[in-house]
């Protein structure tokens, strides 16, 4: 007997620069405190109503096919991570940016290591027809590239991105 799949369509978000909102994958529209645009990326900072974290900061970096986030966890829910990297397709627009998450995530512990999560979700989604072979292969290649770069830079995200010409900052 085959195990039931937990496959789901890619999660999509909209980052509306005109009205300072972020529409999450479930369609909830949340106010954004701060957007900052650079030629190479978009920063977003906003409050969160999540039970585990109260604030979310993200840099969307389309040329690298990644979104780097810092979750400001409540003390009872802290995790051993500094950055959470989503792999996906990110599109810049004049008044809104859009993202399509491609399932694979990289969890980074600065100076100590990184690991890949949710590759099983990518394979389940591909098997179920939610993501094309080309996009699934691109997600795997991107995750390998991220892991390689992080290892080369001794697990320093800021050092890697600085060399890419992307000086990211956080609140």
C-alpha positions, -999 to +999 in steps of 0.1 A: +000+000+000+013+034-010+018+061+016-005+091+011+012+121-004+013+154+013+020+172-020+008+207-025+010+234-051+039+258-048+034+286-022+030+320-038+033+354-022+029+390-033+049+419-019+029+450-027+051+480-027+023+505-033+002+497-003+029+482+019+013+448+022+024+412+020-001+386+008+009+352+022+004+318+005-030+314+022-042+347+009-039+367+042-029+403+036-005+416+062+008+452+067+045+457+061+065+480+082+094+485+058+103+478+022+137+486+009+147+481-028+182+476-041+190+469-078+196+433-067+169+427-042+140+436-019+139+438+019+107+433+038+102+437+075+068+431+092+051+421+124+038+385+125+008+369+141+024+335+142+024+316+175+062+310+173+076+343+160+066+379+163+086+396+135+098+385+100+125+400+080+133+389+044+156+397+016+144+385-018+173+380-042+160+370-076+193+365-094+202+339-068+167+324-068+166+327-030+147+345-002+167+348+030+147+353+062+153+360+099+125+349+122+123+367+155+111+338+177+094+341+210+117+328+237+098+295+241+101+288+204+137+298+196+155+276+171+192+269+164+193+289+132+204+324+121+189+324+086+163+305+067+168+303+029+138+296+006+146+283-029+122+295-056+114+319-084+112+356-075+100+382-098+105+420-094+078+443-105+073+481-104+046+480-078+047+444-066+072+415-063+060+379-065+075+347-052+069+310-059+084+288-033+101+256-047+099+236-015+136+232-007+149+253+022+184+258+036+188+264+074+220+283+083+238+284+116+263+312+110+299+299+112+288+264+122+270+248+093+239+245+072+214+218+061+188+213+035+151+206+044+120+196+026+135+180-005+109+153+000+082+180-005+098+189-038+098+153-050+062+148-039+051+179-056+069+169-088+054+134-087+019+150-082+025+173-112+026+206-092+061+215-104+078+208-137+109+188-141+128+219-152+118+239-121+124+209-098+159+205-113+166+242-109+156+240-073+180+212-066+208+230-085+201+262-065+202+244-032+235+227-041+249+261-051+237+277-019+253+250+002+285+252-018+288+289-014+280+288+023+307+262+028+332+282+008+325+312+029+327+292+062+289+295+066+289+333+065+259+345+045+270+381+047+305+374+034+291+354+004+265+380-005+290+409+000+312+392-026+281+390-049+277+428-045+247+423-022+253+441+011+223+430+031+213+445+064+188+436+091+169+457+117 
